[in-house]
Structures are given as C-alpha cells and as structure tokens.
Amino acid sequence: MKHSITPLAELRKNIKPIRNINIEHLKRLSALDRLAYFITQYVGTMGFFLIIFLWTILWLGWNIFMPAESRFDPYPAFVLWLFISNMIQIFLMPLLLVGQNLQGRYSEARAEADFEVNTQAEKEIGAILIHLENQNELILEILQHVKK
C-alpha cells in the first residue's frame, strides 16, 4: 500500500498566490495610457455618436436655415465644419489605436493569468485524485482487517 503524501506536499510547496490582473494592469498604466484608454472606451459608444450627430445637425442646420448675417460657415461648402471634423478624426485615430493596443495587452495578461489559474487547478485536481486513490486503498486494507 502506498501512503504517499508527496504530491500534496509538493502542491502546497508550489502554490503561488492568485494574481489580480486588473490591479496589476491599472498600476502599469501611465497618465497618458489612462487618457488613451478612457478615450477608447467612450468614443465607441452611442453617446459619443449622438453628440457628434447632434453637433453636425445643429451646425449644418444653423448655417443653412439661419439669416445670412448669422451664418458663420457658408453653405454648401461648410469649410469650417469639414476642417473641425477632419481634425477630430485625425486626433482620434492614433488615440484609438493606442487604446486598442492597451486593451490588447490587458487581454493577453488576462489570458496568461487564466492559464496560470487553470494550470494550478489541474495540479490540485491531480493531487486530490491521488489522495482519493490512497483513501480507497486504505479503506480496502481496513476492510480486509475487519473481515479477519
């Protein structure tokens, strides 16, 4: 009969504390990274779309329907509106890419942490199975002594 607690003792020796990847990720972000992340999170929302949509409707509506002396961006060219819209796009594109890169790194770190947890769980399950097998052998040995 094997009374080996080696796998359990080995498992206890090799257990590492579970990492909180969310906290680790937030600690690694610089102020500029946080800004890019914030912008990436909120530019892709319906709220941002509605703000841009309403701004466009108001701008174009003002410059089409108001009296000529109140208009500041001549119809039909809307040069100022096109300039501002293009500037928003030019500044948002690289910021969104930076934010997406940050989100990608975070996803990779989460996947790595999940893999570590799954690997540890697999080792623990193996130790439990060995322990159960040893218990079965011990129970059979006790039953054989009781029968005698």
DSSP file (Angstrom, degrees, kcal/mol; ACC not computed):
  #  RESIDUE AA STRUCTURE BP1 BP2  ACC     N-H-->O    O-->H-N    N-H-->O    O-->H-N    TCO  KAPPA ALPHA  PHI   PSI    X-CA   Y-CA   Z-CA
    1    1 A M              0   0    0      0, 0.0     2,-0.6     0, 0.0   133,-0.1   0.000 360.0 360.0 360.0 139.2    0.0    0.0    0.0
    2    2 A K        +     0   0    0      1,-0.1     2,-0.1     2,-0.1   136,-0.1  -0.848 360.0 178.6 -97.9 123.5    1.2    3.5   -0.9
    3    3 A H        +     0   0    0     -2,-0.6     2,-0.6   135,-0.0    -1,-0.1  -0.478  27.5 154.9-114.7  58.3    0.9    6.2    1.8
    4    4 A S        +     0   0    0      1,-0.1     4,-0.1    -2,-0.1   130,-0.1  -0.771  24.4 170.3 -95.2 121.1    2.5    8.9   -0.2
    5    5 A I     >  +     0   0    0     -2,-0.6     4,-2.9     1,-0.1     5,-0.3   0.200  50.9 110.5-105.5  12.4    1.6   12.5    0.6
    6    6 A T  H  > S+     0   0    0      1,-0.2     4,-3.2     2,-0.2     5,-0.3   0.911  73.2  50.5 -56.2 -48.0    4.3   13.7   -1.7
    7    7 A P  H  > S+     0   0    0      0, 0.0     4,-2.3     0, 0.0    -1,-0.2   0.905 113.8  46.4 -60.4 -38.0    2.0   15.1   -4.4
    8    8 A L  H  > S+     0   0    0      2,-0.2     4,-2.5     1,-0.2    -2,-0.2   0.924 115.0  45.5 -68.0 -44.3    0.0   17.0   -1.7
    9    9 A A  H  X S+     0   0    0     -4,-2.9     4,-1.9     2,-0.2    -1,-0.2   0.902 114.4  49.2 -65.1 -39.9    3.2   18.3    0.0
   10   10 A E  H  X S+     0   0    0     -4,-3.2     4,-1.8    -5,-0.3    -2,-0.2   0.898 110.5  51.1 -64.8 -39.8    4.7   19.2   -3.4
   11   11 A L  H  X S+     0   0    0     -4,-2.3     4,-0.8    -5,-0.3    -2,-0.2   0.928 109.5  49.5 -63.0 -45.5    1.5   21.0   -4.4
   12   12 A R  H >< S+     0   0    0     -4,-2.5     3,-0.5     1,-0.2    -1,-0.2   0.875 110.7  51.1 -61.4 -36.6    1.5   23.0   -1.1
   13   13 A K  H 3< S+     0   0    0     -4,-1.9    -1,-0.2     1,-0.2    -2,-0.2   0.851 113.8  43.6 -68.7 -34.2    5.1   24.0   -1.7
   14   14 A N  H 3< S+     0   0    0     -4,-1.8     2,-0.3    -5,-0.1    -1,-0.2   0.424  81.5 122.1 -94.6   0.4    4.5   25.2   -5.3
   15   15 A I    <<  -     0   0    0     -4,-0.8    -3,-0.0    -3,-0.5     3,-0.0  -0.478  43.3-164.8 -69.8 127.8    1.2   27.1   -4.7
   16   16 A K        -     0   0    0     -2,-0.3     3,-0.1     1,-0.0    -2,-0.1  -0.853  29.3-100.1-106.9 147.6    1.5   30.7   -5.8
   17   17 A P        -     0   0    0      0, 0.0     2,-0.3     0, 0.0    -1,-0.0  -0.369  44.8-101.6 -64.7 147.3   -1.0   33.3   -4.7
   18   18 A I        -     0   0    0      1,-0.1     2,-0.3    99,-0.0    95,-0.0  -0.518  37.7-130.6 -72.0 132.3   -3.6   34.2   -7.4
   19   19 A R        -     0   0    0     -2,-0.3     2,-1.0    94,-0.1     3,-0.1  -0.599   2.7-136.8 -84.6 143.3   -2.7   37.4   -9.1
   20   20 A N     >  -     0   0    0     -2,-0.3     4,-2.1     1,-0.2     3,-0.4  -0.837  20.9-172.8 -96.4  97.3   -5.3   40.2   -9.6
   21   21 A I  H  > S+     0   0    0     -2,-1.0     4,-2.6     1,-0.2     5,-0.2   0.784  78.4  62.5 -64.9 -28.4   -4.6   41.1  -13.1
   22   22 A N  H  > S+     0   0    0      2,-0.2     4,-2.1     1,-0.2    -1,-0.2   0.935 107.7  41.9 -62.6 -45.9   -7.0   44.0  -13.0
   23   23 A I  H  > S+     0   0    0     -3,-0.4     4,-2.1     2,-0.2    -2,-0.2   0.915 114.2  51.9 -67.9 -43.2   -4.9   45.8  -10.3
   24   24 A E  H  X S+     0   0    0     -4,-2.1     4,-1.3     1,-0.2    -2,-0.2   0.914 110.6  48.8 -58.8 -43.5   -1.6   44.9  -12.0
   25   25 A H  H  X S+     0   0    0     -4,-2.6     4,-0.8     1,-0.2     3,-0.3   0.926 110.8  49.2 -64.1 -45.3   -2.8   46.3  -15.3
   26   26 A L  H >< S+     0   0    0     -4,-2.1     3,-0.6     1,-0.2    -1,-0.2   0.860 108.2  54.5 -64.0 -35.0   -4.0   49.6  -13.7
   27   27 A K  H 3< S+     0   0    0     -4,-2.1    -1,-0.2     1,-0.2    -2,-0.2   0.824 105.8  53.4 -67.3 -30.5   -0.7   50.0  -11.9
   28   28 A R  H 3< S+     0   0    0     -4,-1.3     2,-0.3    -3,-0.3    -1,-0.2   0.653  87.2 100.6 -79.8 -15.1    1.2   49.7  -15.1
   29   29 A L    <<  -     0   0    0     -4,-0.8     2,-0.1    -3,-0.6    -3,-0.0  -0.534  62.5-146.7 -78.0 132.2   -0.7   52.4  -16.9
   30   30 A S     >  -     0   0    0     -2,-0.3     4,-2.4     1,-0.1     5,-0.2  -0.328  34.7 -97.6 -81.5 175.0    0.8   55.9  -17.2
   31   31 A A  H  > S+     0   0    0      1,-0.2     4,-2.0     2,-0.2     5,-0.1   0.903 127.6  48.4 -62.0 -40.8   -1.3   59.0  -17.2
   32   32 A L  H  > S+     0   0    0      2,-0.2     4,-2.6     1,-0.2    -1,-0.2   0.878 109.8  52.3 -67.4 -36.8   -1.2   59.2  -21.0
   33   33 A D  H  > S+     0   0    0      2,-0.2     4,-2.7     1,-0.2    -2,-0.2   0.913 108.8  50.5 -62.9 -41.9   -2.2   55.5  -21.2
   34   34 A R  H  X S+     0   0    0     -4,-2.4     4,-2.7     2,-0.2    -2,-0.2   0.897 110.5  49.8 -62.5 -40.2   -5.1   56.1  -18.9
   35   35 A L  H  X S+     0   0    0     -4,-2.0     4,-2.7     2,-0.2    -2,-0.2   0.939 112.5  46.1 -63.6 -47.3   -6.2   59.0  -21.1
   36   36 A A  H  X S+     0   0    0     -4,-2.6     4,-2.5     1,-0.2    -2,-0.2   0.900 113.7  49.6 -62.1 -40.6   -6.0   56.9  -24.3
   37   37 A Y  H  X S+     0   0    0     -4,-2.7     4,-2.4     2,-0.2    -1,-0.2   0.918 111.3  49.2 -63.9 -44.3   -7.8   54.1  -22.6
   38   38 A F  H  X S+     0   0    0     -4,-2.7     4,-1.9     2,-0.2     5,-0.2   0.934 112.6  47.1 -60.4 -48.0  -10.6   56.4  -21.4
   39   39 A I  H  X S+     0   0    0     -4,-2.7     4,-2.6     1,-0.2     5,-0.3   0.917 112.1  50.4 -62.5 -43.1  -11.0   57.9  -24.9
   40   40 A T  H  X S+     0   0    0     -4,-2.5     4,-0.9     1,-0.2    -1,-0.2   0.898 110.2  51.0 -61.6 -40.7  -11.0   54.5  -26.5
   41   41 A Q  H  < S+     0   0    0     -4,-2.4    -1,-0.2     1,-0.2    -2,-0.2   0.879 120.5  32.1 -64.2 -37.9  -13.7   53.3  -24.0
   42   42 A Y  H >< S+     0   0    0     -4,-1.9     3,-1.0     1,-0.1     6,-0.4   0.674 105.6  66.0-101.9 -18.3  -16.0   56.3  -24.6
   43   43 A V  H 3< S+     0   0    0     -4,-2.6    -1,-0.1     1,-0.2    -3,-0.1   0.854  98.7  57.2 -70.1 -32.4  -15.5   57.2  -28.3
   44   44 A G  T 3< S+     0   0    0     -4,-0.9    -1,-0.2    -5,-0.3     2,-0.2   0.103  90.3 102.0 -85.6  24.2  -17.0   53.9  -29.4
   45   45 A T  S <> S-     0   0    0     -3,-1.0     4,-1.8     1,-0.1     5,-0.1  -0.659  81.1-119.5-105.7 162.7  -20.3   54.5  -27.5
   46   46 A M  H  > S+     0   0    0     -2,-0.2     4,-2.8     1,-0.2     5,-0.2   0.818 113.0  62.5 -66.4 -30.9  -23.7   55.5  -28.8
   47   47 A G  H  > S+     0   0    0      2,-0.2     4,-2.1     1,-0.2    -1,-0.2   0.927 104.7  45.4 -60.3 -45.4  -23.4   58.6  -26.5
   48   48 A F  H  > S+     0   0    0     -6,-0.4     4,-2.4     2,-0.2     5,-0.2   0.912 112.3  51.9 -64.8 -41.9  -20.4   59.9  -28.4
   49   49 A F  H  X S+     0   0    0     -4,-1.8     4,-2.9     1,-0.2    -2,-0.2   0.926 109.7  49.3 -59.1 -44.6  -22.1   59.1  -31.7
   50   50 A L  H  X S+     0   0    0     -4,-2.8     4,-3.0     2,-0.2     5,-0.3   0.884 109.1  52.5 -64.4 -38.2  -25.2   61.1  -30.6
   51   51 A I  H  X S+     0   0    0     -4,-2.1     4,-2.5     2,-0.2    -1,-0.2   0.952 113.8  42.7 -61.1 -49.0  -23.0   64.0  -29.6
   52   52 A I  H  X S+     0   0    0     -4,-2.4     4,-2.3     2,-0.2    -2,-0.2   0.906 115.3  50.3 -63.7 -41.8  -21.3   64.1  -33.0
   53   53 A F  H  X S+     0   0    0     -4,-2.9     4,-2.6    -5,-0.2    -2,-0.2   0.937 113.4  44.2 -62.9 -48.0  -24.6   63.6  -34.8
   54   54 A L  H  X S+     0   0    0     -4,-3.0     4,-2.9     2,-0.2     5,-0.2   0.905 112.3  52.7 -64.4 -41.4  -26.4   66.4  -32.9
   55   55 A W  H  X S+     0   0    0     -4,-2.5     4,-2.7    -5,-0.3    -1,-0.2   0.918 111.8  46.9 -59.2 -43.4  -23.4   68.8  -33.3
   56   56 A T  H  X S+     0   0    0     -4,-2.3     4,-2.9     2,-0.2     5,-0.4   0.932 112.7  48.1 -65.0 -46.5  -23.4   68.1  -37.0
   57   57 A I  H  X S+     0   0    0     -4,-2.6     4,-2.6     1,-0.2     5,-0.2   0.929 115.2  45.3 -60.9 -45.8  -27.2   68.6  -37.3
   58   58 A L  H  X S+     0   0    0     -4,-2.9     4,-2.8     2,-0.2     5,-0.2   0.936 115.2  47.2 -63.8 -46.5  -27.1   71.9  -35.3
   59   59 A W  H  X S+     0   0    0     -4,-2.7     4,-2.2    -5,-0.2    -2,-0.2   0.956 118.2  39.8 -59.7 -53.3  -24.0   73.2  -37.2
   60   60 A L  H  X S+     0   0    0     -4,-2.9     4,-0.9    -5,-0.2     5,-0.2   0.905 116.4  50.9 -66.7 -40.8  -25.4   72.4  -40.7
   61   61 A G  H >X S+     0   0    0     -4,-2.6     4,-2.8    -5,-0.4     3,-0.6   0.918 110.3  49.5 -61.4 -44.4  -28.9   73.5  -39.8
   62   62 A W  H 3X S+     0   0    0     -4,-2.8     4,-1.6    -5,-0.2    -1,-0.2   0.933 113.4  45.9 -59.0 -47.2  -27.7   76.8  -38.4
   63   63 A N  H 3< S+     0   0    0     -4,-2.2    12,-0.4    -5,-0.2    -1,-0.2   0.533 119.7  40.2 -80.6  -5.3  -25.6   77.5  -41.5
   64   64 A I  H << S+     0   0    0     -4,-0.9    -2,-0.2    -3,-0.6    -1,-0.2   0.790 125.4  28.0-101.7 -44.9  -28.4   76.6  -43.9
   65   65 A F  H  < S+     0   0    0     -4,-2.8    -3,-0.2    -5,-0.2    -2,-0.2   0.632  96.4  91.1-101.3 -15.8  -31.6   78.0  -42.3
   66   66 A M  S  < S-     0   0    0     -4,-1.6     5,-0.1    -5,-0.5    -4,-0.0  -0.361  92.2 -80.0 -76.6 161.9  -30.5   81.0  -40.3
   67   67 A P    >>  -     0   0    0      0, 0.0     3,-1.9     0, 0.0     4,-0.9  -0.270  46.4-108.9 -58.4 150.2  -30.4   84.5  -41.8
   68   68 A A  G >4 S+     0   0    0      1,-0.3     3,-0.6     2,-0.2    -2,-0.1   0.813 117.8  56.4 -53.1 -37.8  -27.4   85.1  -43.9
   69   69 A E  G 34 S+     0   0    0      1,-0.2    -1,-0.3     3,-0.0    -3,-0.0   0.701 106.7  50.9 -72.5 -17.1  -25.8   87.6  -41.4
   70   70 A S  G <4 S+     0   0    0     -3,-1.9    -1,-0.2    -8,-0.1     2,-0.2   0.611  88.0  99.7 -91.3 -14.7  -26.0   84.9  -38.6
   71   71 A R    <<  +     0   0    0     -4,-0.9    -8,-0.1    -3,-0.6    -9,-0.0  -0.503  42.0 176.1 -76.5 139.4  -24.3   82.2  -40.7
   72   72 A F  S    S+     0   0    0      1,-0.2    -1,-0.1    -2,-0.2     8,-0.1   0.497  71.5  49.7-119.1  -9.5  -20.6   81.6  -40.0
   73   73 A D  S    S-     0   0    0    -14,-0.1    -1,-0.2     6,-0.1     5,-0.0  -0.893  91.8-124.8-133.5 101.9  -19.8   78.6  -42.2
   74   74 A P     >  -     0   0    0      0, 0.0     4,-2.7     0, 0.0     5,-0.3  -0.130  33.0 -95.2 -61.2 136.3  -21.1   79.2  -45.8
   75   75 A Y  T  4 S+     0   0    0    -12,-0.4   -11,-0.0     1,-0.3    -4,-0.0  -0.618  97.5  16.0 -77.0 142.3  -23.4   76.7  -47.4
   76   76 A P  T  4 S+     0   0    0      0, 0.0    -1,-0.3     0, 0.0   -12,-0.0  -0.968 124.9  49.1 -96.4   1.4  -22.8   74.4  -49.3
   77   77 A A  T  4  -     0   0    0     -3,-0.2    -2,-0.2     1,-0.0     5,-0.2   0.900  68.4-168.6 -73.5 -41.5  -19.0   74.1  -48.6
   78   78 A F     X  +     0   0    0     -4,-2.7     4,-2.5     3,-0.1     5,-0.2   0.931  15.6 171.6  49.4  52.8  -19.1   74.1  -44.8
   79   79 A V  H  > S+     0   0    0     -5,-0.3     4,-2.4     1,-0.2     5,-0.1   0.897  71.6  47.3 -61.4 -44.9  -15.3   74.6  -44.8
   80   80 A L  H  > S+     0   0    0      2,-0.2     4,-2.7     1,-0.2     5,-0.2   0.914 112.3  50.0 -65.6 -42.6  -15.0   75.2  -41.1
   81   81 A W  H  > S+     0   0    0      1,-0.2     4,-2.6     2,-0.2    -2,-0.2   0.922 112.4  47.6 -62.2 -43.4  -17.2   72.2  -40.2
   82   82 A L  H  X S+     0   0    0     -4,-2.5     4,-2.5     2,-0.2    -2,-0.2   0.900 112.0  50.4 -63.3 -40.9  -15.1   70.0  -42.5
   83   83 A F  H  X S+     0   0    0     -4,-2.4     4,-2.3    -5,-0.2    -2,-0.2   0.950 113.7  43.6 -62.6 -49.4  -11.9   71.3  -41.0
   84   84 A I  H  X S+     0   0    0     -4,-2.7     4,-2.4     2,-0.2    -2,-0.2   0.914 114.2  50.9 -64.0 -42.8  -13.0   70.6  -37.4
   85   85 A S  H  X S+     0   0    0     -4,-2.6     4,-2.2    -5,-0.2    -1,-0.2   0.914 111.5  47.6 -60.9 -43.3  -14.5   67.2  -38.3
   86   86 A N  H  X S+     0   0    0     -4,-2.5     4,-2.9     2,-0.2    -1,-0.2   0.882 109.9  52.6 -66.4 -37.9  -11.2   66.2  -40.0
   87   87 A M  H  X S+     0   0    0     -4,-2.3     4,-2.3     2,-0.2     5,-0.2   0.918 108.5  50.5 -64.0 -42.2   -9.2   67.4  -37.0
   88   88 A I  H  X S+     0   0    0     -4,-2.4     4,-2.4     1,-0.2    -2,-0.2   0.939 113.7  45.7 -58.9 -46.6  -11.3   65.3  -34.7
   89   89 A Q  H  X S+     0   0    0     -4,-2.2     4,-2.3     1,-0.2    -2,-0.2   0.916 111.1  51.7 -63.7 -43.8  -10.8   62.3  -36.9
   90   90 A I  H  < S+     0   0    0     -4,-2.9    -1,-0.2     1,-0.2    -2,-0.2   0.886 115.4  41.6 -63.2 -38.7   -7.0   62.9  -37.3
   91   91 A F  H  X S+     0   0    0     -4,-2.3     4,-1.1    -5,-0.2    -1,-0.2   0.846 115.0  50.1 -77.8 -33.1   -6.6   63.1  -33.5
   92   92 A L  H  X S+     0   0    0     -4,-2.4     4,-3.0    -5,-0.2     5,-0.3   0.854  98.2  66.6 -75.4 -33.5   -8.9   60.2  -32.6
   93   93 A M  H  X S+     0   0    0     -4,-2.3     4,-2.0     1,-0.2    -1,-0.2   0.948 107.0  37.5 -56.7 -55.1   -7.4   57.7  -35.0
   94   94 A P  H  > S+     0   0    0      0, 0.0     4,-2.5     0, 0.0    -1,-0.2   0.887 116.4  54.1 -66.5 -34.2   -4.0   57.3  -33.3
   95   95 A L  H  X S+     0   0    0     -4,-1.1     4,-2.6     1,-0.2    -2,-0.2   0.912 108.5  49.0 -63.2 -40.8   -5.5   57.6  -29.8
   96   96 A L  H  X S+     0   0    0     -4,-3.0     4,-2.5     2,-0.2    -1,-0.2   0.887 110.4  51.1 -65.3 -38.2   -7.9   54.8  -30.6
   97   97 A L  H  X S+     0   0    0     -4,-2.0     4,-2.3    -5,-0.3    -2,-0.2   0.917 110.7  48.3 -65.1 -42.3   -5.0   52.7  -31.9
   98   98 A V  H  X S+     0   0    0     -4,-2.5     4,-2.3     2,-0.2    -2,-0.2   0.941 113.0  48.4 -61.7 -46.6   -3.1   53.3  -28.7
   99   99 A G  H  X S+     0   0    0     -4,-2.6     4,-2.5     1,-0.2    -2,-0.2   0.887 110.8  50.2 -61.6 -39.8   -6.1   52.5  -26.6
  100  100 A Q  H  X S+     0   0    0     -4,-2.5     4,-2.4     2,-0.2    -1,-0.2   0.875 108.5  52.6 -67.8 -36.2   -6.7   49.3  -28.6
  101  101 A N  H  X S+     0   0    0     -4,-2.3     4,-2.4     2,-0.2    -2,-0.2   0.915 110.1  48.9 -62.5 -41.6   -3.1   48.3  -28.1
  102  102 A L  H  X S+     0   0    0     -4,-2.3     4,-2.2     1,-0.2    -2,-0.2   0.919 111.5  48.7 -63.3 -43.4   -3.5   48.8  -24.3
  103  103 A Q  H  X S+     0   0    0     -4,-2.5     4,-2.4     1,-0.2    -1,-0.2   0.873 110.0  52.9 -64.3 -36.1   -6.7   46.7  -24.4
  104  104 A G  H  X S+     0   0    0     -4,-2.4     4,-2.3     2,-0.2    -2,-0.2   0.916 109.0  48.2 -64.5 -43.4   -4.9   44.0  -26.3
  105  105 A R  H  X S+     0   0    0     -4,-2.4     4,-2.3     1,-0.2    -2,-0.2   0.897 111.7  50.8 -62.9 -39.3   -2.1   43.9  -23.8
  106  106 A Y  H  X S+     0   0    0     -4,-2.2     4,-2.5     2,-0.2    -2,-0.2   0.907 109.4  50.4 -64.4 -42.0   -4.7   43.7  -21.0
  107  107 A S  H  X S+     0   0    0     -4,-2.4     4,-2.4     2,-0.2    -2,-0.2   0.902 110.6  49.5 -62.8 -41.2   -6.4   40.8  -22.8
  108  108 A E  H  X S+     0   0    0     -4,-2.3     4,-2.4     2,-0.2    -2,-0.2   0.906 110.8  49.5 -64.6 -41.0   -3.2   38.9  -23.2
  109  109 A A  H  X S+     0   0    0     -4,-2.3     4,-2.5     2,-0.2    -2,-0.2   0.899 111.2  49.6 -65.2 -40.1   -2.3   39.4  -19.5
  110  110 A R  H  X S+     0   0    0     -4,-2.5     4,-2.6     2,-0.2    -2,-0.2   0.914 110.6  50.0 -63.7 -42.0   -5.8   38.2  -18.5
  111  111 A A  H  X S+     0   0    0     -4,-2.4     4,-2.3     2,-0.2    -2,-0.2   0.905 111.2  49.2 -63.1 -40.9   -5.4   35.1  -20.8
  112  112 A E  H  X S+     0   0    0     -4,-2.4     4,-2.3     2,-0.2    -2,-0.2   0.917 111.7  48.4 -63.9 -43.2   -2.0   34.4  -19.2
  113  113 A A  H  X S+     0   0    0     -4,-2.5     4,-2.4     2,-0.2    -2,-0.2   0.902 111.0  51.0 -64.3 -40.7   -3.5   34.7  -15.7
  114  114 A D  H  X S+     0   0    0     -4,-2.6     4,-2.7     1,-0.2    -1,-0.2   0.902 109.1  51.4 -61.6 -41.0   -6.3   32.4  -16.6
  115  115 A F  H  X S+     0   0    0     -4,-2.3     4,-2.7     2,-0.2    -2,-0.2   0.913 109.4  50.2 -62.6 -42.4   -3.8   29.9  -17.9
  116  116 A E  H  X S+     0   0    0     -4,-2.3     4,-2.4     2,-0.2    -2,-0.2   0.919 112.2  47.1 -62.1 -43.4   -1.9   30.1  -14.6
  117  117 A V  H  X S+     0   0    0     -4,-2.4     4,-2.6     2,-0.2    -2,-0.2   0.919 113.3  48.3 -64.5 -43.1   -5.1   29.5  -12.6
  118  118 A N  H  X S+     0   0    0     -4,-2.7     4,-2.2     2,-0.2    -2,-0.2   0.895 111.4  50.0 -64.9 -39.7   -6.1   26.6  -14.9
  119  119 A T  H  X S+     0   0    0     -4,-2.7     4,-2.0     2,-0.2    -1,-0.2   0.919 112.2  47.6 -64.0 -43.3   -2.7   25.0  -14.6
  120  120 A Q  H  X S+     0   0    0     -4,-2.4     4,-2.4     1,-0.2    -2,-0.2   0.906 111.2  51.3 -63.8 -41.6   -2.8   25.3  -10.8
  121  121 A A  H  X S+     0   0    0     -4,-2.6     4,-2.6     1,-0.2    -1,-0.2   0.887 107.6  53.1 -63.3 -38.2   -6.3   23.9  -10.7
  122  122 A E  H  X S+     0   0    0     -4,-2.2     4,-2.2     2,-0.2    -1,-0.2   0.909 109.8  47.8 -63.5 -41.5   -5.1   20.9  -12.8
  123  123 A K  H  X S+     0   0    0     -4,-2.0     4,-2.2     2,-0.2    -2,-0.2   0.911 112.2  49.6 -63.9 -42.0   -2.3   20.2  -10.4
  124  124 A E  H  X S+     0   0    0     -4,-2.4     4,-2.4     2,-0.2    -2,-0.2   0.898 109.9  50.4 -65.1 -40.4   -4.7   20.5   -7.4
  125  125 A I  H  X S+     0   0    0     -4,-2.6     4,-2.6     2,-0.2    -1,-0.2   0.905 109.7  51.8 -63.7 -41.5   -7.2   18.1   -9.1
  126  126 A G  H  X S+     0   0    0     -4,-2.2     4,-2.3     1,-0.2    -2,-0.2   0.915 110.2  48.2 -60.1 -43.2   -4.3   15.6   -9.7
  127  127 A A  H  X S+     0   0    0     -4,-2.2     4,-2.4     1,-0.2    -2,-0.2   0.890 111.1  51.0 -64.9 -39.3   -3.3   15.8   -6.1
  128  128 A I  H  X S+     0   0    0     -4,-2.4     4,-2.7     2,-0.2    -2,-0.2   0.912 109.6  50.2 -64.5 -41.8   -6.9   15.3   -5.0
  129  129 A L  H  X S+     0   0    0     -4,-2.6     4,-2.5     2,-0.2    -2,-0.2   0.916 111.0  48.3 -63.3 -42.4   -7.2   12.2   -7.2
  130  130 A I  H  X S+     0   0    0     -4,-2.3     4,-2.3     1,-0.2    -1,-0.2   0.915 111.8  50.6 -62.2 -41.7   -4.0   10.7   -5.8
  131  131 A H  H  X S+     0   0    0     -4,-2.4     4,-2.1     1,-0.2    -2,-0.2   0.909 110.4  49.0 -63.0 -42.4   -5.3   11.4   -2.3
  132  132 A L  H  X S+     0   0    0     -4,-2.7     4,-2.4     2,-0.2    -1,-0.2   0.893 109.6  51.9 -65.1 -39.2   -8.7    9.7   -3.2
  133  133 A E  H  X S+     0   0    0     -4,-2.5     4,-2.2     1,-0.2    -2,-0.2   0.916 109.7  49.7 -62.2 -41.9   -6.8    6.7   -4.6
  134  134 A N  H  X S+     0   0    0     -4,-2.3     4,-2.2     1,-0.2    -1,-0.2   0.876 109.9  51.3 -64.2 -37.1   -4.8    6.4   -1.4
  135  135 A Q  H  X S+     0   0    0     -4,-2.1     4,-2.8     2,-0.2    -2,-0.2   0.910 107.8  52.3 -65.7 -41.0   -8.0    6.6    0.6
  136  136 A N  H  X S+     0   0    0     -4,-2.4     4,-2.5     1,-0.2    -2,-0.2   0.924 110.8  47.4 -60.3 -44.0   -9.6    3.8   -1.4
  137  137 A E  H  X S+     0   0    0     -4,-2.2     4,-2.2     1,-0.2    -1,-0.2   0.898 112.4  49.8 -63.2 -40.4   -6.5    1.6   -0.8
  138  138 A L  H  X S+     0   0    0     -4,-2.2     4,-2.3     2,-0.2    -2,-0.2   0.908 110.6  49.3 -65.8 -42.3   -6.6    2.5    2.9
  139  139 A I  H  X S+     0   0    0     -4,-2.8     4,-2.6     2,-0.2    -2,-0.2   0.915 111.4  49.4 -63.6 -43.5  -10.4    1.6    3.1
  140  140 A L  H  X S+     0   0    0     -4,-2.5     4,-2.1     1,-0.2    -1,-0.2   0.902 110.8  50.3 -62.2 -40.3   -9.8   -1.7    1.3
  141  141 A E  H  X S+     0   0    0     -4,-2.2     4,-1.7     2,-0.2    -2,-0.2   0.904 111.3  48.3 -64.8 -40.6   -7.0   -2.5    3.7
  142  142 A I  H  X S+     0   0    0     -4,-2.3     4,-2.0     1,-0.2    -2,-0.2   0.913 110.7  51.4 -65.3 -42.3   -9.2   -1.7    6.7
  143  143 A L  H  X S+     0   0    0     -4,-2.6     4,-1.9     1,-0.2    -1,-0.2   0.869 107.4  52.6 -63.1 -36.7  -12.0   -3.8    5.3
  144  144 A Q  H  X S+     0   0    0     -4,-2.1     4,-0.9     1,-0.2    -1,-0.2   0.888 110.4  48.0 -66.4 -37.6   -9.6   -6.8    4.9
  145  145 A H  H  < S+     0   0    0     -4,-1.7    -2,-0.2     1,-0.2    -1,-0.2   0.840 110.3  52.3 -70.3 -33.3   -8.5   -6.5    8.5
  146  146 A V  H  < S+     0   0    0     -4,-2.0    -2,-0.2     1,-0.2    -1,-0.2   0.870 105.5  54.7 -70.7 -36.1  -12.1   -6.3    9.7
  147  147 A K  H  <        0   0    0     -4,-1.9    -1,-0.2     1,-0.3    -2,-0.2   0.779 360.0 360.0 -66.4 -28.5  -13.1   -9.5    7.8
  148  148 A K     <        0   0    0     -4,-0.9    -1,-0.3    -3,-0.1    -2,-0.2   0.484 360.0 360.0 -74.6 360.0  -10.3  -11.5    9.5
